């Protein structure tokens, strides 16, 4: 049974290493890092989100997220439009939107490269299966 479980674990690990490696190479010299990219992407898709919202959506650590968001605000990629202290309503700036578009294109290209041998039906099955796994994570994992 353990080897069957490794049939799931190893591919997920390899996929994440592929994305991390390729995106890190592409982002060399940018004002934002691979670690900040998910925040740019999620804020672009969910403008007005709080840090807590992003943590739940992405399964990210709140302390690390606060540091990453602070760096993105300092670099001018993100702005907090909340009028209350310690409360965030996050939006991308013009610079943030340019980063979002570039990183989204890179991610799309990487997905095309990685999934080249899958049919559209297989991609949809994978997307559906991963969505179900994320629902389980949302029920069982405290962010």
Secondary structure by P-SEA (a helix, b strand, c coil): caaaaaacaaaaaaaaaaaaaaaaaaaccccccccaaaaaaaaaacccccaaaaaaaacccaaaaaaaaaaaaaacccccccccccccbbbbcaaaaaaaaaaaaaaaaaaaaaaccccaaaaaaaaaaaaaaaaaaaacccc
